[in-house]
Amino acid sequence: MTASLTRRQFLKNGCLVLAVAAVPGGATLVSLSPASAAANFKPHAFLEIAPDDAITVWVGQTNLGQGTQTGIAMIIADELDADWNRVGVKMALAADVFKDPKWGVQLTAGSTSIRHRWDLLRSVGSAARLMLLRAAAAQWNVDPAKCSTEFGKVYGPDGRSLSYGRLTDAASRQEVPKDPPFKSAGDYTIMGTYRQRFDMVDKVQGRTRFGLDTRVPDMLIAVLDRPPRYGAKPESYDEKAALAVKGVHKILPYDGKVAVFAETTHAALKGREALATKWTKGDVPGLSDKYIADLFDKKMAGPGAILSQGDADKALGRAATTVEASYSVPFVSHAQLEPTNCTAFVEADRCRVWAPTQGQTASLQAAAEVTGLPVDKIEVMTTYCGGGFGRRIESDVVTEAVALSKAVGRPVKVMWTREDDFSDDVYRPASVCTIRGGLDAQGNITAWRHKIASPSIFSRVRPDAVKDGMDSSSIQGLNDMPYKLPNRLIEYVLVDLPMRVGWLRSVAYSYNVFTVESFMDELARKAGKDPVAFRLALLEPGSRPHKLLTALAEKSGWGGPVPPGRGRGVALTDCFESVAGHMAEVSVDRASGQVTVHRLVCVVDSGVSVYPDALTAQMEGGAIIGLSMTLNEAMHFADGGVSSTNYSGYPLLSMTQVPEKVEVHMVDSGAKAGGIGEPSVPTVAPAVANAIFDAVGVRLRDLPLDTAKLKKA
């Protein structure tokens, strides 16, 4: 997904496009009234200034709780020299102008909301500021170069001033500047400072409306009876019994499932229960945890696609010492708190969709495919999301809601249950790998051979991206590890299984960094070297990873005294245009094998820190998610389907497992803004596993960590 868009084109194409199409009222997304008065200054789709000095930043990025919408507003407001107290944020309808300038689609994923729009967002504020300044200079008949801006006002050379609101009409007639100048980092007054998140007060007071809260007049609730096994089809169901449930309106077979329409969710669920559907055995009736493990073993015994530099096999043959280890990670669910849902209303000449979606372009395309309507007749309104982590990129629920609304001619809200969410999730792929490393007589790495087997995300979503059996999304963290290795070979084996796999926070980095950083620790121990010093020797001095690891060692007290009975481990990653690392300090109860993570220290270099409070929160949240996947999370399968169908079979991190201390430190490299949400996760698991080895000398190579192996260690 690539697209070329210059700043000049962006500012021109975004000019005056979306204000009349955007949905006002913040989270009250059902309102379809016109946006604002014609006197407002709307230089482009992202920005609107009213005569009363109110500044609205229209955003196309989904609010998943990550603070991005406030961060986007901070960038624009800083370049605008706005009065922050007059700034607000509203969610806009899906539209081309909000597409990612690099990927060419509108979605919130890959920690791209700011890093892919860094220059464009600054252009929005800078261009608008110049237009306002020039409008004031024209009124005063003075040289614009002698005017200045500050806190939402333009100041003339003689000290007089005009607020931005009083200049809206005149500024609208100004030409959009070409290549407006950006502030230097030292001149930022809003970015890099603490600001109250726009969504926080409503969330604390319970006013925030999520997808589940959407209400449309004359709306029906629909739940789908879904196959209990992969590929199973309904053989029979009791339509009469379901229709006898009070509140149930209609039963409709749909896409290998059975839809139950009702006045309430409760009635729909009771109707689904009354169906008593009997299903076929499915495509793989023997699917189970053992079936999956056996298939991975078989795949690992066969050949894969090769990516190499140097000659790893030859170097291994000449190595003074070789080390080999195998690792595995399970399928992982998104397990978001708000179950999957979508509301749609298909009419003769238009379609409206209300969805907690991360993928607006995909939602538009899904609705267009079902209805046959052109996209300009489709409105996608993005609600707040109760978690997402990549699951809400998918448009499957949008397709369902639009198709079912079209079928009954009424607004329909499709509701998934928690069991539906777990059973029909788009999981993070499981993987198995074997790594062989070579060391010379001085304990330096001479070779790295990494064979990995996993299902392919791209095989499902972008088959053309899988070249000669190699899925680049499956080897993230392997082909771009930060270390200088003279001889490296990556062998990838694609594993076909019936469950869907997709994007989950940090994607393949979340498991490949676990294996790389665990094995790096194993090599350091074999070489008799300090794990931090061993890594630093493989990093370019002065590089961002080298500086980051140096800072991590300093901030965590690496090399200093360790409390009795505890061990420490480190891990490093370079991903999503940021560098991050963790130091974990743990202890192990030798009788029970229980692991206690006492301390997690994170150091992150994400370039310019736009919104430090959100950055800290993201790193803390990522640490908790990473630790949950380290200690607890794994999907299980049996009898041709999923056996982990709720939190009871898929435990998340408990409060008792949360570390006493989670520290976040920032390194300012001066680089442009990088990603935050995704780099926060990958290094948690290896740091903890390495710390366990440091504490008790037992190497755990499978996630979630099997702490039973630590008993009596």
C-alpha positions in Angstrom: 0.0 0.0 0.0 1.8 3.1 -1.2 0.7 6.5 -2.2 2.5 9.7 -3.1 1.2 13.0 -1.8 3.1 16.2 -1.5 2.4 18.7 1.3 1.1 21.2 -1.3 -1.2 18.6 -2.9 -2.4 17.6 0.6 -3.3 21.1 1.6 -5.1 21.8 -1.7 -6.9 18.5 -1.9 -7.9 18.7 1.8 -9.2 22.3 1.5 -12.9 22.8 2.3 -13.6 19.1 1.6 -15.1 17.6 4.7 -16.6 20.2 6.9 -20.2 19.7 5.6 -19.9 15.9 5.6 -18.5 15.5 9.1 -20.6 14.5 12.0 -20.8 17.1 14.7 -21.1 16.6 18.4 -18.1 14.5 19.2 -19.2 11.0 20.2 -22.9 11.7 19.5 -22.4 10.2 16.1 -26.1 9.6 15.2 -26.7 13.3 14.5 -26.5 14.1 10.8 -27.1 17.9 10.9 -24.9 20.2 8.9 -21.5 20.9 10.4 -21.1 24.6 10.9 -21.7 28.1 9.8 -20.4 29.3 6.4 -18.3 32.0 8.1 -16.0 29.5 9.6 -12.4 29.3 8.3 -12.0 25.8 6.9 -8.6 25.8 5.2 -8.6 22.0 5.0 -10.5 19.0 6.3 -8.5 18.7 9.5 -9.1 22.2 10.7 -12.0 24.6 11.3 -11.9 28.0 13.1 -15.1 29.7 14.1 -15.7 33.5 14.5 -16.0 32.9 18.3 -12.4 31.7 18.3 -13.4 28.0 18.7 -10.9 25.8 17.0 -12.0 22.3 15.9 -9.6 19.6 14.8 -11.4 17.0 12.7 -9.7 13.7 12.9 -10.0 10.5 10.9 -8.1 8.3 13.3 -10.0 6.0 15.6 -10.0 6.6 19.4 -8.9 3.3 20.9 -8.0 4.9 24.2 -4.4 5.6 23.0 -4.6 9.5 23.1 -3.8 9.9 19.4 -6.6 12.3 18.8 -5.3 14.7 21.4 -1.8 14.2 20.0 -2.9 15.1 16.5 -4.6 18.2 17.8 -1.4 19.2 19.7 0.6 19.1 16.5 -1.8 21.2 14.5 -2.4 23.6 17.4 1.3 24.1 18.0 2.1 25.0 14.4 -1.0 27.2 14.4 0.1 29.1 17.5 -3.4 28.4 18.8 -4.8 29.1 22.3 -5.1 25.5 23.5 -8.0 26.4 25.7 -10.0 27.1 22.5 -9.1 23.8 20.8 -11.5 20.8 20.6 -11.6 17.5 18.6 -14.3 15.9 16.6 -14.4 12.6 14.7 -15.1 13.0 11.0 -16.8 10.7 8.6 -14.6 8.3 6.6 -13.2 10.1 3.6 -10.3 10.0 1.2 -8.6 13.1 2.7 -8.0 11.1 5.9 -6.2 8.2 4.2 -2.7 7.3 5.3 -0.4 9.3 3.0 2.0 6.3 2.7 -0.5 3.4 2.7 -3.3 5.0 0.8 -6.1 3.7 3.1 -7.8 5.2 6.2 -7.0 3.0 9.2 -5.6 3.2 12.6 -2.9 0.6 12.8 0.8 0.1 12.8 1.5 3.1 15.1 1.1 5.2 12.0 -1.4 7.8 13.1 1.3 10.4 13.8 4.5 9.0 12.3 3.0 8.7 8.8 1.4 12.2 9.0 4.1 14.1 10.8 4.8 16.6 8.1 1.2 16.8 6.9 -0.2 17.6 10.3 2.3 20.3 10.9 1.5 21.6 7.4 -2.1 22.0 8.4 -1.3 24.2 11.4 1.5 26.1 9.7 -0.4 26.9 6.5 -3.5 28.1 8.4 -1.3 30.3 10.7 0.2 32.0 7.6 -3.2 32.5 6.0 -4.5 34.2 9.2 -1.4 36.3 9.6 -1.5 37.5 6.0 -5.2 38.3 6.3 -4.5 40.5 9.3 -1.5 42.2 7.6 -3.7 43.0 4.6 -6.3 44.6 6.9 -3.6 46.7 8.6 -1.8 47.4 5.3 1.5 46.2 6.8 4.3 43.8 5.8 3.3 40.3 6.9 7.0 39.6 7.8 6.6 42.2 10.6 3.6 40.5 12.1 3.6 37.6 14.6 1.2 35.0 16.1 0.7 33.8 19.6 -2.1 32.2 21.6 -4.7 32.4 18.8 -4.0 36.0 17.9 -2.1 37.9 15.2 0.0 40.8 16.4 1.0 43.8 14.3 4.3 45.7 14.5 2.6 48.4 16.5 1.3 46.0 19.1 -2.3 45.8 18.0 -3.9 42.4 17.6 -6.8 40.4 16.1 -8.0 37.1 17.3 -8.2 34.2 14.8 -11.9 34.2 15.0 -12.2 37.8 13.8 -10.1 36.9 10.8 -12.0 33.8 9.6 -13.7 35.5 6.6 -10.6 37.3 5.4 -8.4 34.3 5.9 -10.7 32.1 3.8 -9.8 34.3 0.8 -6.1 33.8 1.2 -4.2 31.4 -1.1 -3.0 28.3 0.6 0.8 28.7 1.2 3.2 26.5 -0.6 5.5 24.6 1.7 4.7 26.5 4.9 7.7 26.6 7.3 7.8 24.4 10.4 8.8 25.3 13.9 12.0 24.0 15.2 11.7 21.6 18.2 12.9 24.3 20.6 10.0 26.5 19.7 7.3 24.0 20.5 4.9 25.4 23.2 2.2 22.7 23.1 4.0 19.5 21.9 6.0 17.9 24.6 3.9 19.3 27.4 1.2 17.8 29.5 -2.4 18.4 28.2 -5.7 17.0 29.4 -6.9 14.4 27.0 -10.1 15.5 25.3 -11.8 12.2 25.9 -10.9 11.7 29.5 -13.6 13.6 31.3 -16.5 12.0 29.4 -15.0 8.6 30.0 -14.5 9.1 33.7 -18.1 10.4 34.0 -19.6 7.7 31.9 -20.8 9.8 29.0 -18.7 8.3 26.3 -20.7 6.5 23.7 -19.1 3.3 22.3 -20.3 1.2 19.4 -22.4 -0.8 21.7 -24.2 2.4 22.7 -25.4 3.2 19.2 -29.2 3.6 19.0 -31.1 4.3 15.7 -34.9 4.6 15.5 -36.7 1.4 14.4 -33.5 -0.6 14.9 -33.4 -4.4 15.2 -30.7 -6.4 17.1 -29.2 -9.3 15.2 -27.1 -12.1 16.5 -25.7 -14.9 14.4 -25.6 -18.5 15.2 -22.0 -19.3 14.2 -20.4 -22.6 13.4 -18.8 -24.3 16.4 -16.2 -25.9 14.2 -14.2 -24.5 11.3 -16.0 -25.0 8.0 -19.1 -26.4 9.7 -22.5 -25.7 8.0 -26.0 -25.7 9.5 -27.8 -29.1 8.9 -31.0 -28.1 10.6 -32.5 -25.6 13.1 -35.8 -25.0 14.7 -37.1 -21.7 13.2 -40.5 -22.1 14.7 -39.1 -22.4 18.3 -36.9 -19.3 17.8 -39.8 -17.2 16.4 -41.9 -18.2 19.5 -39.4 -16.3 21.7 -41.0 -13.0 22.7 -39.3 -10.1 20.8 -37.9 -12.2 18.0 -38.9 -10.9 14.6 -37.2 -12.9 11.9 -34.8 -15.8 11.3 -32.6 -15.7 8.2 -29.9 -18.0 6.9 -26.8 -16.0 6.0 -23.4 -17.0 4.8 -23.3 -20.4 6.5 -24.7 -19.0 9.7 -28.2 -18.3 11.0 -29.3 -14.7 11.9 -31.8 -14.0 14.6 -33.5 -10.5 14.5 -35.1 -9.2 17.6 -36.1 -6.1 19.5 -33.5 -6.6 22.2 -30.2 -8.4 22.6 -31.6 -10.6 25.2 -34.4 -11.7 22.9 -32.0 -12.3 20.1 -29.8 -14.5 22.3 -32.8 -16.5 23.5 -33.9 -16.9 20.0 -30.5 -18.2 19.0 -30.5 -20.6 21.8 -34.0 -21.9 20.8 -32.7 -22.6 17.2 -30.9 -25.7 18.6 -28.9 -25.7 15.4 -27.2 -29.0 14.3 -24.0 -28.5 12.4 -21.8 -30.6 10.1 -18.5 -31.9 11.3 -16.6 -29.1 9.5 -13.4 -29.1 7.4 -11.0 -30.3 10.1 -13.0 -32.2 12.7 -9.7 -33.4 14.3 -8.4 -30.0 14.9 -6.9 -29.7 18.4 -3.8 -28.4 20.2 -2.1 -31.7 19.4 -3.1 -31.6 15.7 -1.6 -28.1 15.5 1.6 -29.1 17.3 2.1 -32.1 15.0 1.5 -30.0 11.9 4.2 -27.5 13.1 6.6 -30.3 13.7 6.0 -31.6 10.2 6.4 -28.2 8.6 9.6 -27.6 10.5 11.0 -30.8 9.1 10.5 -29.6 5.5 12.1 -26.8 3.5 11.1 -23.1 3.5 11.7 -19.9 1.7 15.2 -18.4 2.3 16.4 -14.9 3.0 20.1 -14.6 3.7 23.2 -12.4 3.8 26.6 -13.8 3.9 27.0 -17.6 4.3 25.5 -18.7 7.7 25.9 -22.4 7.1 29.5 -22.1 6.1 30.2 -19.9 9.1 28.4 -22.3 11.5 30.7 -25.1 10.2 33.7 -23.0 11.1 32.4 -21.8 14.5 34.4 -22.6 17.6 31.1 -23.1 19.5 27.6 -23.6 18.3 24.4 -23.1 20.2 20.9 -24.3 19.2 17.5 -23.7 20.7 13.8 -24.0 19.8 11.0 -21.7 20.8 7.3 -21.6 20.4 4.5 -19.1 20.8 0.7 -19.8 20.7 -2.2 -18.3 18.9 -3.2 -15.2 20.8 -6.6 -13.5 20.9 -7.3 -9.7 20.9 -9.6 -10.2 23.8 -10.9 -6.6 23.6 -13.3 -5.6 26.3 -16.1 -4.3 24.0 -17.4 -7.2 21.9 -17.5 -6.8 18.1 -20.5 -4.9 16.9 -21.7 -2.7 14.1 -24.9 -0.8 13.3 -26.0 -0.2 9.7 -29.0 1.2 7.8 -29.3 0.5 4.1 -31.8 2.6 2.2 -32.6 2.8 -1.5 -30.1 5.5 -2.2 -27.7 5.5 0.7 -26.1 3.5 3.5 -25.1 4.6 6.9 -22.7 2.6 9.2 -21.9 3.2 12.8 -18.9 1.1 13.8 -16.1 1.0 16.4 -13.7 0.4 13.5 -10.0 0.8 12.9 -10.4 0.4 9.2 -12.6 3.1 7.6 -11.6 2.4 4.0 -12.2 -1.3 4.4 -15.6 -0.6 6.0 -16.6 1.7 3.1 -15.5 -0.9 0.6 -17.4 -3.7 2.4 -20.6 -1.6 2.5 -20.2 -0.7 -1.2 -19.7 -4.4 -2.2 -22.8 -5.5 -0.3 -25.1 -2.6 -1.4 -23.8 -1.9 -4.9 -23.9 1.8 -4.0 -21.0 4.2 -4.9 -18.9 5.1 -1.9 -20.1 8.7 -2.0 -23.5 7.4 -1.0 -22.1 5.6 2.1 -21.3 7.2 5.4 -19.1 5.4 7.9 -19.3 7.0 11.4 -16.5 5.8 13.7 -17.5 5.4 17.3 -15.2 5.1 20.3 -13.8 1.6 20.7 -13.5 -0.4 23.9 -10.2 -1.8 22.9 -9.1 -3.0 19.5 -5.4 -4.0 19.3 -5.8 -4.7 15.5 -9.1 -6.8 15.7 -11.2 -3.8 14.5 -9.2 -3.4 11.3 -11.3 -6.3 10.0 -14.6 -5.4 8.2 -16.4 -8.7 8.7 -18.9 -7.3 11.1 -19.6 -4.4 8.8 -20.4 -6.8 6.0 -22.8 -8.6 8.3 -24.6 -5.5 9.5 -25.0 -4.0 6.0 -26.1 -7.3 4.5 -28.7 -7.9 7.3 -30.0 -4.4 7.2 -30.4 -4.7 3.4 -32.2 -8.0 3.9 -34.8 -6.6 6.3 -35.0 -3.0 5.2 -34.5 -1.6 8.6 -31.5 -0.4 10.7 -29.7 -3.4 12.2 -27.2 -3.6 15.0 -25.1 -6.8 14.8 -23.9 -8.0 18.2 -21.3 -10.6 18.9 -21.1 -12.3 22.3 -17.9 -12.8 24.2 -17.9 -16.4 23.0 -18.3 -15.3 19.4 -15.3 -12.9 19.8 -13.0 -15.7 21.1 -14.3 -18.4 18.7 -14.2 -16.3 15.5 -11.3 -14.0 16.3 -8.5 -13.1 13.8 -5.6 -14.4 16.0 -2.0 -13.4 16.2 -0.3 -16.3 14.5 1.3 -19.1 16.4 4.9 -19.9 15.5 7.7 -22.4 16.1 11.3 -21.7 15.4 14.8 -23.2 15.7 17.8 -21.0 15.9 21.5 -22.0 15.5 24.2 -19.6 16.4 27.9 -19.7 16.0 30.6 -18.1 18.2 34.3 -17.7 17.5 37.0 -18.4 20.1 36.6 -14.9 21.5 32.9 -15.4 22.0 31.8 -13.2 19.1 28.8 -14.1 16.9 29.9 -15.4 13.5 26.6 -16.9 12.3 22.8 -16.9 12.9 20.5 -19.4 11.3 16.8 -18.9 12.1 14.1 -21.2 10.8 10.5 -20.2 11.6 7.1 -21.8 10.8 3.9 -19.8 11.2 0.6 -19.1 9.4 0.6 -16.2 7.0 -1.4 -13.0 7.5 -0.7 -11.8 4.0 -1.9 -15.0 2.5 -5.4 -13.9 3.6 -5.4 -10.2 3.2 -2.8 -9.6 0.5 -1.9 -12.8 -1.3 0.1 -10.9 -3.9 2.5 -9.9 -1.2 3.6 -13.5 -0.5 6.6 -13.9 -2.8 7.9 -17.4 -3.4 6.5 -18.6 -0.1 7.9 -15.7 1.9 5.5 -13.6 3.9 7.4 -10.4 5.0 4.9 -9.8 7.8 5.9 -13.1 9.4 9.6 -12.3 9.7 9.3 -8.8 11.2 12.0 -8.6 13.9 14.2 -11.1 12.1 15.1 -9.5 8.8 15.4 -6.1 10.5 16.9 -6.9 13.9 19.2 -4.0 15.0 22.3 -6.1 15.4 25.2 -6.3 12.9 25.5 -10.0 12.0 28.0 -10.9 9.3 26.2 -14.2 8.3 22.5 -14.5 8.8 19.9 -16.8 7.2 16.2 -16.7 7.7 14.1 -19.7 6.6 10.3 -19.2 6.6 7.8 -22.1 6.4 4.2 -21.2 5.8 1.7 -23.2 7.8 -1.9 -23.6 6.6 -4.6 -23.9 9.2 -8.3 -23.1 9.1 -8.3 -20.3 11.7 -8.0 -16.7 10.5 -4.8 -14.8 11.5 -4.3 -11.1 11.5 -2.8 -8.0 13.0 -2.4 -7.8 16.8 -0.4 -5.2 18.6 3.2 -5.3 17.3 2.3 -8.2 15.1 5.3 -10.5 14.4 7.6 -8.4 16.5 5.7 -9.6 19.5 6.9 -13.1 19.1 10.0 -12.8 16.9 11.7 -10.4 19.3 11.0 -12.9 22.1 13.0 -15.6 20.3 15.8 -13.2 19.1 16.3 -11.6 22.4 16.1 -14.8 24.3 18.6 -16.5 22.0 20.9 -13.4 22.2 20.9 -13.9 25.9 21.7 -17.6 25.5 24.7 -16.7 23.3 25.9 -14.1 25.7 25.8 -16.6 28.6 27.6 -19.3 26.5 30.3 -16.7 25.6 30.6 -15.8 29.3 29.8 -12.2 28.6 27.5 -9.7 30.2 24.2 -9.6 28.2 24.2 -5.8 27.8 27.9 -5.6 26.8 27.4 -8.5 24.4 24.5 -6.7 22.7 26.3 -3.3 22.6 29.2 -4.9 20.8 26.8 -5.8 18.0 25.3 -2.3 17.7 26.7 0.7 15.8 28.2 3.1 18.3 26.2 6.3 18.3 23.1 4.6 16.7 19.7 4.9 18.3 19.7 1.3 19.4 23.1 1.7 21.0 22.1 4.8 22.8 18.8 3.3 23.9 20.4 0.2 25.4 23.1 2.3 27.1 20.3 4.4 28.6 18.4 1.3 29.7 21.4 -0.1 31.5 21.8 3.2 33.3 18.2 3.8 34.2 17.7 0.2 35.4 20.9 0.1 37.4 22.2 -2.8 35.3 25.4 -4.0 36.8 24.5 -2.8 40.2 23.5 -4.9 43.2 20.5 -7.2 42.7 18.2 -7.8 45.7 18.7 -11.4 47.1 16.7 -14.1 45.3 16.1 -12.0 42.2 17.3 -12.0 38.6 17.5 -9.4 35.9 17.1 -9.6 32.1 17.1 -7.2 29.2 15.8 -7.0 25.7 15.9 -4.5 22.8 13.8 -3.9 19.7 13.9 -1.4 16.8 10.5 -1.2 15.2 7.8 1.1 13.9 10.5 3.9 13.6 11.1 3.8 17.4 13.6 2.0 19.6 12.5 0.4 22.9 13.9 -1.9 25.6 12.9 -3.4 28.9 14.7 -4.6 31.9 12.8 -7.0 34.1 13.6 -7.9 37.7 11.9 -11.1 38.9 12.0 -13.7 41.6 10.9 -17.3 41.5 9.2 -19.3 44.3 11.1 -22.5 44.1 8.4 -24.6 45.7 5.5 -23.5 43.4 7.4 -22.2 40.4 5.5 -18.9 40.7 7.2 -15.9 39.0 6.9 -12.5 40.5 7.9 -9.6 38.3 8.9 -6.9 40.8 10.1 -4.2 38.4 9.8 -3.4 34.7 12.0 -0.5 33.4 11.3 0.7 29.9 13.3 3.1 27.9 11.9 4.4 24.6 13.2 6.6 21.8 10.2 7.6 19.7 11.9 10.7 18.3 9.9 13.8 19.0 7.7 13.3 22.0 4.4 14.9 20.9 2.4 14.0 23.9 4.5 12.6 26.8 1.6 11.7 29.0 0.1 9.5 26.3 3.5 8.1 25.5 4.0 7.0 29.1 0.5 5.6 29.3 1.1 3.6 26.1 4.3 2.2 27.3 2.7 1.2 30.7 -0.3 -0.3 28.9 2.0 -2.1 26.5 4.0 -3.5 29.4 0.9 -4.9 30.9 -0.3 -6.5 27.7 3.2 -7.9 27.0 3.3 -9.4 30.5 -0.1 -10.9 30.1 1.0 -12.6 26.9 4.2 -13.7 28.6 2.6 -15.3 31.6 -1.0 -16.2 30.7 -2.4 -15.9 27.2 -2.9 -18.8 24.8 -5.7 -19.9 22.6 -6.6 -23.6 22.8 -8.4 -25.8 20.2 -10.4 -29.0 20.4 -13.0 -31.0 18.4 -12.5 -29.0 15.2 -12.9 -25.6 16.8 -12.0 -23.3 19.6 -12.0 -24.4 23.3 -10.9 -21.1 24.8 -14.3 -19.3 24.5 -14.2 -16.8 27.3 -11.9 -15.2 29.8 -12.3 -18.2 32.0 -10.3 -20.2 29.5 -8.2 -17.3 28.4 -7.0 -15.6 31.6 -5.6 -12.1 31.3 -3.0 -10.6 33.6 -4.4 -10.3 37.1 -3.8 -7.4 39.5 -1.6 -9.7 41.6 0.7 -10.2 38.7 1.2 -6.6 37.9 4.7 -5.4 38.9 5.3 -3.2 41.9 7.0 -0.7 39.6 6.7 0.0 35.9 9.1 2.8 35.0 9.1 4.6 31.7 12.0 6.8 30.5 12.3 8.7 27.3 15.4 9.2 25.1 15.2 12.2 22.8 17.2 11.3 19.7 15.9 14.3 17.7 14.4 12.0 15.1 10.9 12.6 13.7 8.0 11.2 15.7 7.9 7.4 15.6 5.4 4.8 16.7 4.5 4.2 20.3 1.6 1.7 20.7 3.4 -1.2 19.0 7.0 -0.9 20.2 5.8 -1.1 23.8 5.1 -4.8 23.7 7.8 -7.0 22.1 10.7 -6.7 24.6 8.6 -7.6 27.8 8.5 -11.4 27.3 12.2 -11.9 26.5 13.3 -9.5 29.4 11.2 -11.6 31.8 12.4 -14.9 30.4 16.0 -13.8 30.6 15.5 -12.5 34.1 14.1 -15.9 35.2 17.2 -17.6 33.8 19.4 -15.1 35.7 17.5 -15.9 38.9 17.3 -19.7 38.8 19.3 -20.9 35.8 16.3 -22.4 33.9 15.6 -21.4 30.3 12.0 -21.1 29.4 11.5 -21.0 25.6 7.8 -21.3 25.1 5.0 -18.7 25.6 3.2 -18.4 27.8 6.0 -19.3 30.2 5.6 -22.7 31.7 6.4 -21.9 35.3 5.8 -25.4 36.4 9.3 -26.2 35.0 10.7 -23.9 37.7 9.5 -26.0 40.6 12.5 -27.0 42.7 14.8 -25.3 40.2 
